[in-house]
């Protein structure tokens, strides 16, 4: 009863901003605590991507959020075909320039939710997905929302191939505010829309077939 009363109170206009402020504070505290406990270096993230490729033998890599293209180039040495999408034109141009001598990378400019369908149409076998298109500050770009993760996952889950591996960067940011779903909401979405398992490895959300 007390919880229900507090919930109703938070819906009253004069108190709604207090509810938002409290949520923001809790999210900030969660972020700071998780940051110190789980953050991987960029090199460790690339090594983790390589671990999944070597464990599965998958030959296709799909990335949303190219940034400077380091992860793409790293995986291009391991996979037969790589697809990557970047929203920011300047970052895309720099990445494409760095891909000049790499011939198994298809780099697209645009919003991941818009570009992913055309990529998935070219994928006919299990792939490793590195979903990193969310706005995480610094030089990263922001689309119409902070994270397109729900749209991206829905498209991957609807794909005819049902044994992909999906890795989502920056798990600490999924705390239920600022446009990000909470980890619990994300888990519910995965359970409802797929037959995949989900867990967190340091700062990376891992979605994979149960038998891998």
N, CA and C of each residue as an Amber inpcrd file, in Angstrom:
protein
   636
   0.8230000  -1.2010000   0.0000000   0.0000000   0.0000000   0.0000000
   0.8600000   1.2550000   0.0000000   1.9180000   1.2270000   0.8080000
   2.7990000   2.3920000   0.8420000   3.4460000   2.6130000  -0.5140000
   3.8730000   1.5310000  -1.1550000   4.5000000   1.6530000  -2.4750000
   3.5070000   2.2050000  -3.4910000   2.2530000   1.6910000  -3.4220000
   1.2400000   2.1530000  -4.3550000   0.9650000   3.6490000  -4.1570000
   0.9430000   4.0950000  -2.9100000   0.7050000   5.5090000  -2.6240000
   1.8330000   6.3710000  -3.1580000   3.0700000   5.8930000  -2.9990000
   4.2130000   6.6470000  -3.5090000   4.1840000   6.7110000  -5.0230000
   3.7720000   5.6140000  -5.6590000   3.6770000   5.5950000  -7.1170000
   2.6550000   6.6050000  -7.6050000   1.5010000   6.6510000  -6.9230000
   0.4700000   7.6150000  -7.3060000   0.9380000   9.0430000  -7.0650000
   1.6410000   9.2620000  -5.9530000   2.1450000  10.5960000  -5.6490000
   3.1090000  11.0720000  -6.7240000   3.9270000  10.1560000  -7.2280000
   4.9020000  10.5190000  -8.2630000   4.2300000  10.9260000  -9.5610000
   2.9380000  10.5360000  -9.7370000   2.2210000  10.8890000 -10.9580000
   1.5730000  12.2620000 -10.8710000   1.5230000  12.8450000  -9.6820000
   0.9730000  14.1940000  -9.5210000   1.9820000  15.1920000 -10.0560000
   1.5880000  16.1120000 -10.9570000   2.5380000  17.0230000 -11.6040000
   3.5620000  17.6740000 -10.6950000   3.1900000  18.2330000  -9.5260000
   4.2030000  18.8820000  -8.6910000   5.2880000  17.9380000  -8.1930000
   4.9660000  16.6110000  -8.1310000   5.9150000  15.6540000  -7.6020000
   6.6050000  14.8340000  -8.6890000   6.1350000  14.9340000  -9.9320000
   6.6900000  14.0960000 -10.9920000   8.1580000  14.4140000 -11.2450000
   8.5230000  15.6930000 -11.1130000   9.9280000  16.0510000 -11.3440000
  10.8290000  15.4680000 -10.2600000  10.2820000  15.2810000  -9.0450000
  11.0570000  14.6430000  -7.9930000  11.3200000  13.1800000  -8.3280000
  10.3000000  12.5380000  -8.8960000  10.4660000  11.1530000  -9.3160000
  11.5370000  11.0440000 -10.3940000  11.4900000  11.9520000 -11.3730000
  12.4890000  11.9430000 -12.4430000  13.8860000  12.2060000 -11.8840000
  13.9720000  13.1430000 -10.9300000  15.2650000  13.4580000 -10.3280000
  15.8290000  12.2620000  -9.5770000  14.9410000  11.5680000  -8.8380000
  15.3770000  10.3850000  -8.0960000  15.8690000   9.2970000  -9.0410000
  15.1440000   9.0750000 -10.1400000  15.5570000   8.0710000 -11.1200000
  16.9100000   8.4350000 -11.7290000  17.0960000   9.7090000 -12.0390000
  18.3550000  10.1600000 -12.6320000  19.5110000   9.9440000 -11.6660000
  19.2780000  10.2440000 -10.3760000  20.3250000  10.0590000  -9.3780000
  20.6820000   8.5830000  -9.2350000  19.6800000   7.7220000  -9.1630000
  19.9340000   6.2910000  -9.0370000  20.6790000   5.7600000 -10.2590000
  20.3010000   6.2410000 -11.4360000  20.9700000   5.8110000 -12.6670000
  22.4230000   6.2760000 -12.6680000  22.6450000   7.5110000 -12.2240000
  24.0160000   8.0370000 -12.1780000  24.8670000   7.2290000 -11.2060000
  24.3010000   6.9140000 -10.0310000  25.0460000   6.1280000  -9.0460000
  25.3590000   4.7380000  -9.5910000  24.3590000   4.1290000 -10.2510000
  24.5680000   2.8220000 -10.8730000  25.6940000   2.8900000 -11.9040000
  25.6900000   3.9520000 -12.7170000  26.6870000   4.1040000 -13.7740000
  28.0900000   4.2110000 -13.1830000  28.2390000   5.0580000 -12.1610000
  29.5600000   5.2680000 -11.5530000  30.0670000   3.9850000 -10.9160000
  29.2000000   3.2930000 -10.1730000  29.6130000   2.0530000  -9.5250000
  29.9730000   0.9870000 -10.5440000  29.1440000   0.8440000 -11.5690000
  29.3930000  -0.1690000 -12.6050000  30.6360000   0.1700000 -13.4060000
  30.8620000   1.4690000 -13.6260000  32.0190000   1.9120000 -14.4120000
  33.3190000   1.4230000 -13.7790000  33.4080000   1.5560000 -12.4600000
  34.6470000   1.1900000 -11.7870000  34.8320000  -0.3220000 -11.7010000
  33.7260000  -1.0620000 -11.8070000  33.8000000  -2.5070000 -11.6230000
  33.9160000  -3.2940000 -12.9200000  33.3760000  -2.7700000 -14.0000000
  33.1890000  -3.6170000 -15.1830000  33.8330000  -3.1030000 -16.4620000
  34.3990000  -1.9440000 -16.4550000  34.8660000  -1.3600000 -17.7050000
  35.9920000  -2.1630000 -18.3360000  35.8510000  -2.4500000 -19.6170000
  36.9080000  -3.0860000 -20.3920000  37.6440000  -2.0240000 -21.1990000
  38.9130000  -2.2500000 -21.4870000  39.6280000  -1.3780000 -22.4060000
  39.1830000  -1.7030000 -23.8270000  39.4690000  -0.7990000 -24.7580000
  39.1120000  -1.0540000 -26.1530000  39.8060000  -2.3070000 -26.6740000
  41.0370000  -2.5130000 -26.2530000  41.7700000  -3.7110000 -26.6820000
  41.1030000  -4.9720000 -26.1320000  40.6780000  -4.9330000 -24.8740000
  40.0020000  -6.0820000 -24.2830000  38.6850000  -6.3840000 -24.9870000
  37.9850000  -5.3390000 -25.4130000  36.7400000  -5.5470000 -26.1470000
  37.0110000  -6.2320000 -27.4810000  38.0450000  -5.7910000 -28.1770000
  38.3760000  -6.4290000 -29.4580000  38.7880000  -7.8840000 -29.2480000
  39.5290000  -8.1350000 -28.1860000  39.9270000  -9.5110000 -27.8860000
  38.7040000 -10.3720000 -27.5650000  37.7080000  -9.7710000 -26.9210000
  36.4970000 -10.5170000 -26.5760000  35.6900000 -10.8470000 -27.8360000
  35.6450000  -9.9160000 -28.7820000  35.0050000 -10.2030000 -30.0660000
  35.7220000 -11.3630000 -30.7580000  37.0530000 -11.3140000 -30.7360000
  37.8360000 -12.3810000 -31.3650000  37.6080000 -13.7170000 -30.6720000
  37.4350000 -13.6810000 -29.3540000  37.1560000 -14.9180000 -28.5970000
  35.8840000 -15.5840000 -29.1160000  34.8380000 -14.7880000 -29.3430000
  33.5870000 -15.3670000 -29.8210000  33.7190000 -15.8930000 -31.2420000
  34.4930000 -15.2180000 -32.0630000  34.6930000 -15.7130000 -33.4210000
  35.4310000 -17.0480000 -33.4050000  36.4640000 -17.1310000 -32.5820000
  37.2470000 -18.3700000 -32.5240000  36.4480000 -19.4960000 -31.8720000
  35.5860000 -19.1630000 -30.9240000  34.7840000 -20.1770000 -30.2400000
  33.7040000 -20.7620000 -31.1440000  33.1470000 -19.9030000 -32.0070000
  32.0300000 -20.3390000 -32.8570000  32.4500000 -20.7030000 -34.2720000
  33.5350000 -20.0990000 -34.7470000  33.9320000 -20.2780000 -36.1400000
  33.0850000 -19.4700000 -37.1060000  32.2650000 -18.5720000 -36.6030000
  31.3990000 -17.7730000 -37.4700000  32.2430000 -16.8900000 -38.3910000
  31.7890000 -16.7770000 -39.6370000  32.5770000 -16.0850000 -40.6640000
  32.0650000 -14.6950000 -41.0000000  30.9500000 -14.2850000 -40.3790000
  30.3490000 -12.9880000 -40.6990000  30.3020000 -12.1380000 -39.4270000
  30.6920000 -10.8750000 -39.5760000  30.6880000  -9.9220000 -38.4650000
  29.8520000  -8.7140000 -38.8730000  28.9040000  -8.3350000 -38.0200000
  28.0480000  -7.1770000 -38.2850000  28.1790000  -6.2140000 -37.1150000
  28.5120000  -4.9790000 -37.4200000  28.7460000  -3.9700000 -36.3860000
  27.8680000  -2.7440000 -36.6250000  27.2400000  -2.2570000 -35.5650000
  26.5510000  -0.9710000 -35.6510000  27.2960000   0.0000000 -34.7410000
  27.7200000   1.1160000 -35.3180000  28.5500000   2.0640000 -34.5890000
  30.0150000   1.8550000 -34.9200000  30.3980000   2.1960000 -36.1490000
  31.7690000   1.9680000 -36.6200000  32.8030000   2.7370000 -35.8110000
  32.4520000   3.9790000 -35.4650000  33.3870000   4.9170000 -34.8340000
  34.6320000   5.0260000 -35.7230000  35.8070000   4.7300000 -35.2130000
  37.0260000   4.8630000 -36.0280000  37.3990000   3.5730000 -36.7540000
  36.6280000   2.5180000 -36.5630000  36.8260000   1.3020000 -37.3530000
  37.8450000   0.3180000 -36.8270000  38.3350000   0.5140000 -35.6070000
  39.3590000  -0.4030000 -35.0940000  38.8040000  -1.8220000 -34.8990000
  37.6010000  -1.9110000 -34.3350000  37.0020000  -3.2400000 -34.1320000
  36.7240000  -3.9160000 -35.4630000  36.2960000  -3.1290000 -36.4330000
  35.9960000  -3.6770000 -37.7600000  37.2430000  -4.2730000 -38.3960000
  38.3290000  -3.5200000 -38.3670000  39.5790000  -4.0130000 -38.9580000
  40.0740000  -5.2580000 -38.2210000  39.9360000  -5.2610000 -36.9150000
  40.3650000  -6.4130000 -36.1150000  39.5930000  -7.6650000 -36.5300000
  38.2940000  -7.5340000 -36.6890000  37.4680000  -8.6900000 -37.0450000
  37.5920000  -9.0670000 -38.5130000  37.9590000  -8.1060000 -39.3500000
  38.1370000  -8.3940000 -40.7790000  39.2760000  -9.3870000 -41.0060000
  40.2300000  -9.4170000 -40.0750000  41.3390000 -10.3660000 -40.1840000
  40.9110000 -11.7790000 -39.8030000  39.7280000 -11.8960000 -39.1850000
  39.2530000 -13.1940000 -38.7120000  38.0390000 -13.7140000 -39.4720000
  37.2650000 -12.8060000 -40.0570000  36.0060000 -13.1710000 -40.7120000
  36.0950000 -13.0270000 -42.2340000  35.2450000 -13.7530000 -42.9250000
  35.2080000 -13.6680000 -44.3830000  34.5290000 -12.3840000 -44.8550000
  33.5280000 -11.9180000 -44.0910000  32.7730000 -10.7280000 -44.4920000
  32.4070000  -9.9090000 -43.2630000  32.6170000  -8.6010000 -43.3580000
  32.2690000  -7.6840000 -42.2730000  31.3750000  -6.5700000 -42.8090000
  30.3440000  -6.2560000 -42.0550000  29.4650000  -5.1330000 -42.3480000
  29.5120000  -4.1760000 -41.1580000  29.5630000  -2.8780000 -41.4340000
  29.5820000  -1.9070000 -40.3500000  28.8070000  -0.6550000 -40.7470000
  28.1350000  -0.0520000 -39.7780000  27.2850000   1.1240000 -40.0140000
  27.7010000   2.2410000 -39.0750000  27.8370000   3.4500000 -39.6140000
  28.1550000   4.6170000 -38.7870000  27.2380000   5.7710000 -39.1600000
  26.7290000   6.4550000 -38.1330000  25.8040000   7.5670000 -38.3440000
  26.5190000   8.8750000 -38.6650000  27.6790000   9.0940000 -38.0620000
  28.3850000  10.3630000 -38.2180000  29.2060000  10.3800000 -39.5200000
  28.9740000  11.3320000 -40.4140000  29.6840000  11.3520000 -41.7020000
  31.1980000  11.4610000 -41.5690000  31.6790000  12.2620000 -40.6130000
  33.1220000  12.4370000 -40.4510000  33.7740000  11.1440000 -39.9680000
  33.1740000  10.4890000 -38.9900000  33.7110000   9.2150000 -38.5140000
  33.6630000   8.1570000 -39.6060000  32.5620000   8.1340000 -40.3490000
  32.4280000   7.1710000 -41.4490000  33.5390000   7.3820000 -42.4790000
  33.7970000   8.6390000 -42.8360000  34.8150000   8.9390000 -43.8480000
  36.2000000   8.4920000 -43.3770000  36.5140000   8.7480000 -42.1010000
  37.8250000   8.3450000 -41.5790000  37.9520000   6.8270000 -41.5530000
  36.8710000   6.1700000 -41.1680000  36.9060000   4.7040000 -41.1170000
  37.0870000   4.1110000 -42.5110000  36.3390000   4.6260000 -43.4690000
  36.4450000   4.1260000 -44.8490000  37.8580000   4.3030000 -45.3720000
  38.4730000   5.4350000 -45.0530000  39.8550000   5.6720000 -45.4750000
  40.7900000   4.6230000 -44.8670000  40.5400000   4.2780000 -43.6110000
  41.3970000   3.2790000 -42.9550000  41.1440000   1.8620000 -43.4830000
  40.0010000   1.6650000 -44.1630000  39.6780000   0.3570000 -44.7400000
  40.1990000   0.2120000 -46.1740000  40.9670000   1.1600000 -46.6490000
  41.3460000   1.2090000 -48.0660000  41.9610000  -0.0910000 -48.5680000
  42.7720000  -0.7360000 -47.7620000  43.4550000  -1.9660000 -48.1940000
  42.8000000  -3.2410000 -47.6450000  41.5920000  -3.0750000 -47.1040000
  40.8610000  -4.2260000 -46.5630000  39.6420000  -4.4570000 -47.4510000
  39.5400000  -5.6190000 -48.0500000  38.5520000  -5.8320000 -49.1060000
  37.3240000  -6.6450000 -48.6770000  37.2400000  -7.0070000 -47.4100000
  36.0700000  -7.7760000 -46.9740000  35.1980000  -6.9900000 -45.9890000
  35.2790000  -5.6590000 -46.0850000  34.4680000  -4.7850000 -45.2330000
  33.4950000  -3.9830000 -46.0940000  32.2300000  -4.0260000 -45.7490000
  31.2210000  -3.1690000 -46.3590000  30.8250000  -2.1320000 -45.3130000
  31.1610000  -0.8690000 -45.5680000  30.9080000   0.2030000 -44.6080000
  29.7660000   1.0860000 -45.1110000  28.7340000   1.2220000 -44.2940000
  27.5600000   2.0000000 -44.6610000  27.4480000   3.2420000 -43.7920000
  26.9410000   4.3170000 -44.3750000  26.6820000   5.5590000 -43.6560000
  25.1870000   5.6920000 -43.4300000  24.7740000   5.8550000 -42.1620000
  23.3650000   6.0280000 -41.8900000  22.9840000   5.5130000 -40.5180000
  21.7030000   5.5720000 -40.2390000  21.1740000   5.0810000 -38.9750000
  21.1230000   3.5510000 -39.0040000  21.5550000   2.9260000 -37.9360000
  21.6310000   1.4640000 -37.9230000  20.2640000   0.8120000 -38.1200000
  19.2300000   1.4110000 -37.5370000  17.8870000   0.8440000 -37.6720000
  17.4020000   0.8870000 -39.1160000  17.9360000   1.8120000 -39.8990000
  17.5740000   1.9260000 -41.3120000  18.4360000   1.0240000 -42.1880000
  19.7270000   0.9190000 -41.8370000  20.6670000   0.1600000 -42.6660000
  20.6710000  -1.3390000 -42.3740000  20.2900000  -1.7140000 -41.1660000
  20.4010000  -3.1240000 -40.7860000  19.5800000  -4.0710000 -41.6550000
  18.3690000  -3.7060000 -42.0920000  17.6190000  -4.6370000 -42.9480000
  18.3660000  -5.0340000 -44.2220000  19.0320000  -4.0810000 -44.8640000
  19.7640000  -4.4060000 -46.0920000  20.9660000  -5.2970000 -45.8100000
  21.5650000  -5.1330000 -44.6320000  22.6780000  -6.0080000 -44.2430000
  22.1700000  -7.4160000 -43.9710000  21.0990000  -7.5100000 -43.2030000
  20.5560000  -8.8250000 -42.8620000  20.1130000  -9.6010000 -44.0960000
  19.6930000  -8.8950000 -45.1260000  19.2880000  -9.5590000 -46.3660000
  20.4640000 -10.2530000 -47.0370000  21.6950000  -9.8390000 -46.6880000
  22.9020000 -10.4350000 -47.2700000  23.5390000 -11.4810000 -46.3620000
  22.9670000 -11.6730000 -45.1980000  23.5130000 -12.6350000 -44.2390000
  22.7110000 -13.9360000 -44.3180000  23.3970000 -15.0240000 -44.6810000
  22.7290000 -16.3130000 -44.8660000  23.3190000 -17.3960000 -43.9660000
  24.0490000 -17.0020000 -42.9640000  24.6600000 -17.9370000 -42.0290000
  24.7980000 -17.2550000 -40.6700000  25.1020000 -17.9930000 -39.6220000
  25.2320000 -17.3690000 -38.3040000  26.3080000 -16.2830000 -38.3040000
  26.0500000 -15.2120000 -37.5810000  26.9570000 -14.0780000 -37.5510000
  27.1770000 -13.6050000 -36.1250000  28.2510000 -12.8740000 -35.9440000
  28.5080000 -12.1820000 -34.6860000  28.0890000 -10.7390000 -34.8610000
  27.1750000 -10.2630000 -34.0290000  26.7040000  -8.8820000 -34.0720000
  27.3200000  -8.1000000 -32.9160000  27.9210000  -6.9750000 -33.2460000
  28.4940000  -6.0740000 -32.2400000  27.6780000  -4.7810000 -32.2900000
  26.7260000  -4.6560000 -31.3650000  25.7860000  -3.5330000 -31.3760000
  26.3050000  -2.4290000 -30.4660000  26.8060000  -1.3810000 -31.0980000
  27.4590000  -0.2920000 -30.3610000  27.0520000   1.0590000 -30.9480000
  25.8180000   1.1210000 -31.4560000  25.3770000   2.3480000 -32.1320000
  24.7660000   3.3620000 -31.1790000  24.6830000   3.0280000 -29.8890000
  24.0930000   3.9620000 -28.9390000  25.0420000   5.1190000 -28.6340000
  24.4550000   6.2410000 -28.2920000  25.2250000   7.4360000 -27.9500000
  25.8980000   7.2230000 -26.5990000  27.2270000   7.2580000 -26.5740000
  27.9520000   7.0740000 -25.3160000  28.9020000   8.2360000 -25.0400000
  28.5730000   9.3950000 -25.6090000  29.3860000  10.5780000 -25.3550000
  30.6160000  10.6220000 -26.2380000  31.4740000  11.6180000 -25.9760000
  32.6990000  11.7610000 -26.7620000  32.3840000  12.0210000 -28.2270000
  33.0600000  11.3120000 -29.1120000  32.8780000  11.5260000 -30.5480000
  31.7170000  10.7200000 -31.1190000  31.0870000   9.8940000 -30.2950000
  30.0100000   9.0540000 -30.8230000  28.8030000   9.8910000 -31.2220000
  28.0660000   9.3980000 -32.2180000  26.9190000  10.1430000 -32.7520000
  25.6300000   9.7060000 -32.0870000  24.6530000  10.6250000 -32.0800000
  23.3400000  10.3040000 -31.5460000  22.3130000  10.4400000 -32.6510000
  21.4700000   9.4210000 -32.8170000  20.3950000   9.4750000 -33.8020000
  19.1630000  10.1120000 -33.2050000  17.9980000   9.6360000 -33.5970000
  16.7500000  10.1920000 -33.0930000  16.4660000   9.7450000 -31.6590000
  17.2260000   8.7670000 -31.1700000  17.0990000   8.2930000 -29.7990000
  18.4740000   7.8930000 -29.2950000  18.6130000   7.7990000 -27.9620000
  19.9260000   7.4990000 -27.3940000  20.4360000   6.1280000 -27.8090000
  19.5310000   5.1640000 -27.8930000  19.9350000   3.8240000 -28.3140000
  18.8520000   3.1860000 -29.1830000  19.2340000   2.6420000 -30.3300000
  18.2730000   1.9370000 -31.1920000  18.2160000   0.4500000 -30.8850000
  18.6390000   0.0480000 -29.6840000  18.8650000  -1.3680000 -29.3970000
  17.6230000  -2.2300000 -29.5830000  16.4520000  -1.7300000 -29.1780000
  15.2310000  -2.5400000 -29.3100000  14.9360000  -2.8390000 -30.7750000
  15.0940000  -1.8350000 -31.6320000  14.8500000  -2.0290000 -33.0620000
  15.8850000  -2.9860000 -33.6510000  17.1440000  -2.8280000 -33.2530000
  18.1950000  -3.6920000 -33.7680000  17.9460000  -5.1500000 -33.3710000
  17.6530000  -5.3680000 -32.1050000  17.4260000  -6.7400000 -31.6390000
  16.2020000  -7.3660000 -32.2900000  15.1510000  -6.5830000 -32.4560000
  13.9380000  -7.1150000 -33.0800000  14.2380000  -7.6240000 -34.4840000
  15.0710000  -6.8970000 -35.2210000  15.4220000  -7.3150000 -36.5820000
  16.3000000  -8.5690000 -36.5760000  17.2410000  -8.6320000 -35.6440000
  18.0960000  -9.8220000 -35.5490000  17.2660000 -11.0440000 -35.1680000
  16.3490000 -10.8750000 -34.2190000  15.5150000 -12.0020000 -33.7790000
  14.5690000 -12.4760000 -34.8860000  14.1710000 -11.5650000 -35.7710000
  13.2620000 -11.9180000 -36.8600000  13.9810000 -12.5490000 -38.0520000
  15.3080000 -12.5290000 -38.0390000  16.0900000 -13.0700000 -39.1490000
  15.9040000 -14.5850000 -39.2380000  15.8910000 -15.1370000 -40.4590000
  15.6970000 -16.5910000 -40.6230000  16.7280000 -17.4450000 -39.8960000
  17.9710000 -16.9570000 -39.8110000  19.0020000 -17.6890000 -39.0630000
  18.7920000 -17.4250000 -37.5720000  18.7280000 -18.4750000 -36.7720000
  18.3470000 -18.3390000 -35.3680000  19.4760000 -18.6320000 -34.3780000
  20.7130000 -18.7120000 -34.8510000  21.8000000 -18.9890000 -33.9090000
  22.9380000 -17.9740000 -34.0190000  22.5630000 -16.7030000 -34.1280000
  23.5450000 -15.6280000 -34.0980000  24.0780000 -15.4400000 -32.6830000
  25.1860000 -14.7320000 -32.5770000  25.7050000 -14.2520000 -31.2960000
  25.6370000 -12.7360000 -31.3210000  24.9970000 -12.1530000 -30.3050000
  24.8180000 -10.7020000 -30.2490000  25.5450000 -10.1740000 -29.0200000
  26.4440000  -9.2350000 -29.2420000  27.2050000  -8.6030000 -28.1660000
  26.8640000  -7.1150000 -28.1530000  26.4860000  -6.5900000 -26.9920000
  26.0840000  -5.1940000 -26.8650000  27.0490000  -4.4980000 -25.9220000
  27.6780000  -3.4440000 -26.3880000  28.6720000  -2.7290000 -25.5840000
  28.0010000  -1.8440000 -24.5350000  28.7880000  -1.4680000 -23.5260000
  28.3770000  -0.4790000 -22.5160000  27.1640000  -0.9320000 -21.7030000
  27.2400000  -2.1310000 -21.1550000  26.1250000  -2.6510000 -20.3540000
  25.7620000  -1.7150000 -19.2110000  26.7380000  -0.9950000 -18.6810000
  26.4980000  -0.1160000 -17.5290000  25.5110000   1.0040000 -17.8360000
  25.3340000   1.3330000 -19.1290000  24.4240000   2.4310000 -19.4750000
  22.9680000   1.9880000 -19.5290000  22.7210000   0.6930000 -19.4800000
  21.3490000   0.1850000 -19.5730000  20.7400000   0.1450000 -18.1690000
  20.3120000   1.3270000 -17.7110000  19.8410000   1.4680000 -16.3330000
  18.4350000   2.0480000 -16.2550000  17.7080000   2.0730000 -17.3640000
  16.2920000   2.4200000 -17.3280000  15.9410000   3.8850000 -17.4640000
  16.9170000   4.7390000 -17.7330000  16.6310000   6.1610000 -17.9440000
  17.4100000   6.6590000 -19.1530000  17.1030000   7.9150000 -19.5510000
  17.7840000   8.5510000 -20.6890000  17.6220000   7.7520000 -21.9800000
  16.4810000   7.0950000 -22.1420000  16.2120000   6.3670000 -23.3680000
  16.7260000   4.9430000 -23.3890000  17.4590000   4.5330000 -22.3510000
  17.9920000   3.1750000 -22.2880000  17.0550000   2.2800000 -21.4850000
  16.7760000   1.0760000 -21.9760000  16.0160000   0.1280000 -21.1400000
  16.9080000  -0.3600000 -20.0050000  16.3110000  -0.8010000 -18.9290000
  17.0920000  -1.4290000 -17.8640000  17.5210000  -2.8260000 -18.3140000
  18.5080000  -3.3800000 -17.6390000  18.9390000  -4.7390000 -17.9490000
  17.7620000  -5.7080000 -17.7930000  16.9460000  -5.5020000 -16.7730000
  15.7880000  -6.3710000 -16.5510000  14.8170000  -6.2860000 -17.7190000
  14.5230000  -5.0600000 -18.1930000  13.6120000  -4.8910000 -19.3290000
  14.2040000  -5.5260000 -20.5890000  15.5120000  -5.3730000 -20.7600000
  16.1680000  -5.9600000 -21.9200000  16.0870000  -7.4820000 -21.8650000
  16.2920000  -8.0390000 -20.6840000  16.1840000  -9.4890000 -20.5230000
  14.7720000  -9.9740000 -20.8260000  13.7790000  -9.2330000 -20.3740000
  12.3900000  -9.5880000 -20.6560000  12.1150000  -9.5390000 -22.1580000
  12.6840000  -8.5330000 -22.8320000  12.5000000  -8.4010000 -24.2790000
  13.1230000  -9.5980000 -25.0030000  14.3140000  -9.9760000 -24.5870000
  14.9950000 -11.1180000 -25.2050000  14.1990000 -12.4020000 -24.9730000
  13.7570000 -12.6180000 -23.7500000  13.0090000 -13.8350000 -23.4230000
  11.6830000 -13.9150000 -24.1790000  11.0440000 -12.7750000 -24.3680000
   9.7470000 -12.7430000 -25.0380000   9.8690000 -12.9260000 -26.5470000
  10.9450000 -12.4360000 -27.1320000  11.0420000 -12.3750000 -28.5890000
  12.0520000 -13.3350000 -29.2120000  12.6960000 -14.1440000 -28.3960000
  13.6930000 -15.0580000 -28.9590000  13.8550000 -16.2780000 -28.0650000
  14.6730000 -17.2130000 -28.5390000  15.0090000 -18.3990000 -27.7450000
  16.4600000 -18.3200000 -27.2810000  17.0050000 -17.1190000 -27.2310000
  18.4030000 -16.9190000 -26.8710000  18.5840000 -16.8060000 -25.3560000
  19.7950000 -17.1240000 -24.9020000  20.1990000 -16.8700000 -23.5240000
  20.8110000 -15.4760000 -23.4540000  20.8280000 -14.8930000 -22.2650000
  21.4120000 -13.5660000 -22.0900000  22.1610000 -13.5080000 -20.7640000
  23.3590000 -12.9390000 -20.7870000  24.0970000 -12.6850000 -19.5620000
  25.0170000 -11.4940000 -19.7990000  25.6790000 -11.0480000 -18.7480000
  26.5990000  -9.9190000 -18.8480000  28.0000000 -10.4000000 -18.5200000
  28.9410000 -10.0510000 -19.3600000  30.3530000 -10.3410000 -19.1140000
  31.0820000  -9.0080000 -19.0080000  31.4050000  -8.6450000 -17.7810000
  31.9680000  -7.3240000 -17.5180000  31.0490000  -6.2580000 -18.1000000
  31.4690000  -5.4830000 -19.0600000  30.6410000  -4.3680000 -19.5440000
  29.9240000  -4.7090000 -20.8490000  29.7970000  -5.9760000 -21.1700000
  29.1960000  -6.3870000 -22.4360000  28.0050000  -7.3120000 -22.1770000
  26.8780000  -6.9870000 -22.7910000  25.7030000  -7.8510000 -22.7400000
  25.8530000  -8.9130000 -23.8250000  25.7210000 -10.1650000 -23.4510000
  25.9400000 -11.2730000 -24.3790000  24.6210000 -12.0200000 -24.5780000
  24.1880000 -12.1260000 -25.8360000  22.9630000 -12.8400000 -26.1980000
  23.3590000 -13.9400000 -27.1820000  23.0550000 -15.1730000 -26.8460000
  23.5890000 -16.2800000 -27.6400000  22.6850000 -17.4950000 -27.5300000
  22.8300000 -18.4450000 -28.4630000  22.0600000 -19.6950000 -28.3590000
  22.4340000 -20.4400000 -27.0760000  21.4880000 -21.1600000 -26.5190000
  21.7280000 -21.8570000 -25.2580000  22.8100000 -22.9320000 -25.3890000
  22.9920000 -23.4720000 -26.5880000  23.9430000 -24.5640000 -26.7460000
  25.3570000 -24.1030000 -27.0710000  25.6050000 -22.7830000 -27.0100000
  26.9630000 -22.2700000 -27.2420000  27.5620000 -21.8420000 -25.9040000
